[in-house]
Amino acid sequence: MKDLFFSDVEKLFSGYVEYYGGSVVDKLEENKTDRQNADFLFEQPEIVAELKTFEQDVYGEPEGFSRLMVKSGLKKVR
C-alpha cells in the first residue's frame, strides 16, 4: 500500500476548518502578528486550536512512539 503524503498539511487542514465554519487566525483582519497565537478559531462553540505536525516519522524506528509519549508527559517512565 502506498503511503499517504500531504506536502502542505496546514493548507489541507485549513480547508476543513473553513468548511466546518471555523476561521484560520492568520487570515483574520484583527490577527496580532507581533505575538504567538493559535492557528484556528471556532466561535460557536468557543474552540481555539493549534495544529502540530511531526517533522520525522515517529513510527519508523523501534520505540519511537513510546519515546514521544514519555517526552510529552503522556506516559510515565518505569
Secondary structure by P-SEA (a helix, b strand, c coil): cbbbbbccaaaaaaaaaaaaccccccccccccccbbbbcbbbcccbbbbbbbbbccccccccaaaaaaaaaacccccc
